[in-house]
Amino acid sequence: NKNKKGAVFTGDTLFSLGCGRLFEGTAAQMHESLSKLSNLPDDTRVYCGHEYTQSNAKFAVHVDPTNADLQQRVKEIDHLRSA
């Protein structure tokens, strides 16, 4: 059915504004997993295994403090988390 959107449960591989750590497996395996995820259709719904958006956003701003788009996204995340 063309009206159905796909979905993926990414477990500990992919998160909003971040990806998993290499506790198990190799960097090559993580790269392969992320490559598979990046090849999914754009309308695929992504369900992460954990909610790290706010902490990942803080780290991202630390790494790229002049990124205006990222700063705006942090404001949106903070607003959503405070609701």
N, C-alpha and C positions, 0 to 999 in steps of 0.2 A: 504494500500500500504506500503510495507516494506521499500521503498526508502524515505518515508516522515519522517522527524524528528519531534518530538513533541516540543511544546513551552509552556512556562508558563509566565504569566505576574504577577510579585510578588507584585506589588503595594508598600506598605510601610513595607513589611515583611522582604525581603531579598535584600541586596545590595552587590556589590563587596567589599569584605573584611569587611563586617559588616551586622548587621540586624537592624530592626526597634526598636524604643523605645516603651515603654508601656504607651502610652498616653490614650489609650482606651483598654479595655479588661484586662485579667489577664495574669500572667506569664504562667499559665497552658495552656491557649489558644495560646499564642505565641509558646510555646514548641510544642504543637500539630501541629500548622501550619508549623513550621520548620521541624518537623518530616515527615510530608507529602511531603514537598519539597525534603527532603533528600532521599526519597524512589522513586523519579522519575528516569527514565532511565538516564544513564550517558550522552547520546547524546542529552538530552533535552536542547533546547535553552532557556536561562533565560533572561527575559527582566525586568529590575528593574524600579520602578516608579520614581526614582531620580538618579542623578549622583553624588555620594559622594566618589568615589574611591580614589581620591587624599587625601581628608581630613581623610578618614578612614585609609589610609596607614600611614599617619603621626602619627595618634593615635596608630596604631599597632606597629610602630617602637618605640614609646615612651614606650609602655608596654614591648616590647621584643627587646631591642636594639642590641642584639648580634646575632639575627637570620639572617644569610647570605642570605637565600632564600628570605626573606622578604625585605631585603635591595636591592637585585637585582630587585625585583618586583617594588619597589618604583622608581628605576632608569628608568625602562621601562615605568611606568605610567607617570613620569615627562617628558620623551622624547615624548611620544604620545601626551601629553597635550600641549607641546610646538610647535608641528608641525602645 
